[in-house]
C-alpha cells in the first residue's frame, strides 16, 4: 500500500512527541521494512529539516533526514502541483500542496493527525492510530 506521510507524523517520530511518537514510529518502521510504500512530498523534507534543526540542532537534523531519504520515496512539488493546490478547496495551502503531491504520486491515502486540514480532500485521510489498528487487524 502506497501512502504519503504528512509532516506531522514524521516530526512526531524525529522529535519524540508524546503521545504520538510510538504509533508514528511503528508506521515508519513498516515503511522501512517495505510493508508500506512510504512517500513524502519534497516540501515536507525541507519543513522537517527547518523544524528539527531548531529543536535538535543542524547536525542531528541532517542525520535524521538522511535516514528518512533512505526510507521514503520523494514526490516532487513542481509548478503543476502548486497551481492545482491553489484551486483545491482546503483551508491551508500547505495541506493543499501535500494533497496534490499525494495525488500525483498515486497514493492510496495521506497519513496525518491533521484531519481538519484535509476536511475537503478527495483522497482518503488516514489517522495514524486507526491505520495501525487496521494494518494489525489485516495481519491477524
C-alpha positions in Angstrom: 0.0 0.0 0.0 1.5 3.3 -1.1 0.8 6.1 1.4 2.0 9.7 1.7 3.1 10.6 5.2 2.3 14.2 6.3 5.0 16.2 8.0 3.3 16.0 11.4 3.7 12.2 11.6 7.4 12.3 10.6 8.1 15.0 13.2 6.3 13.0 15.8 9.0 10.4 15.4 12.0 12.5 14.9 11.2 14.8 17.8 9.7 12.1 20.1 6.5 14.0 20.5 4.3 12.1 23.1 1.8 10.6 22.9 2.1 10.3 19.1 5.6 9.2 18.7 5.1 5.5 19.4 2.4 4.9 16.8 4.2 7.1 14.2 7.4 5.2 14.8 5.6 1.9 14.2 4.3 3.2 10.9 7.7 4.5 9.8 9.1 1.1 10.7 6.6 -0.5 8.4 7.7 1.9 5.7 11.3 1.0 6.4 10.6 -2.7 6.2 8.7 -2.3 2.9 5.3 -3.4 4.4 4.1 0.1 3.5 5.4 2.0 0.4 6.0 5.3 2.2 6.1 8.6 0.3 7.0 12.2 1.4 6.4 15.4 -0.6 9.6 17.3 -1.3 8.4 20.3 0.7 7.9 18.0 3.7 11.6 17.2 3.7 12.6 20.9 3.9 10.0 21.6 6.6 11.2 18.6 8.7 14.7 20.0 8.5 13.6 23.5 9.4 11.7 22.4 12.5 14.0 19.6 13.6 17.2 21.7 13.3 15.7 24.3 15.6 14.9 21.7 18.2 17.7 19.0 17.9 20.4 21.0 16.0 21.5 21.1 12.5 23.8 18.0 12.6 21.2 15.8 14.2 18.5 17.0 11.8 20.7 16.2 8.8 21.4 12.7 10.1 17.7 12.2 10.6 17.0 13.5 7.1 19.5 11.1 5.7 17.6 8.2 7.3 14.3 9.5 6.0 15.6 9.7 2.5 16.5 6.0 2.7 13.1 5.0 3.9 10.7 7.1 1.8 10.3 7.9 -1.9 10.1 11.6 -2.5 7.4 13.1 -4.8 8.4 16.4 -6.4 6.5 19.6 -5.8 6.5 21.4 -9.1 4.6 24.2 -10.7 1.7 22.0 -11.7 1.3 20.7 -8.1 1.4 24.3 -6.8 -1.1 25.5 -9.4 -3.6 22.7 -8.6 -3.2 23.3 -4.9 -4.3 26.9 -5.4 -7.6 25.6 -6.8 -8.2 23.0 -4.2 -10.8 23.9 -1.6 -8.7 23.1 1.5 -8.3 25.6 4.4 -4.5 25.6 4.4 -2.4 26.0 1.2 0.4 23.8 2.7 -2.1 20.9 3.1 -3.4 21.5 -0.4 0.2 21.2 -1.7 0.6 17.9 0.2 -2.7 16.7 -1.2 -1.8 17.4 -4.8 1.7 15.9 -4.4 -0.1 12.8 -3.0 -2.4 12.7 -5.9 0.5 12.9 -8.4 2.2 10.1 -6.5 -0.8 7.8 -6.9 -1.1 7.0 -3.2 -3.9 5.2 -1.5 -4.2 7.9 1.2 -2.5 10.5 3.3 -1.3 9.6 6.8 -1.8 12.6 9.1 -3.1 13.7 12.5 -4.4 16.9 10.9 -7.7 15.6 9.5 -9.3 19.0 9.9 -6.7 20.5 7.5 -7.8 17.9 4.9 -11.5 18.3 5.5 -12.4 18.6 1.8 -9.7 16.2 0.5 -10.5 14.0 -2.4 -8.0 11.3 -1.2 -8.6 9.2 1.9 -7.2 10.7 5.0 -5.8 8.2 7.4 -5.3 8.8 11.2 -2.1 7.1 12.3 -3.7 5.2 15.2 -6.6 4.0 13.0 -4.2 3.0 10.2 -2.0 1.0 12.5 -5.1 -0.8 14.0 -6.4 -1.6 10.5 -3.0 -3.0 9.4 -2.7 -5.1 12.6 -6.3 -6.4 12.0 -5.5 -7.3 8.4 -2.5 -9.3 9.6 -4.5 -11.3 12.1 
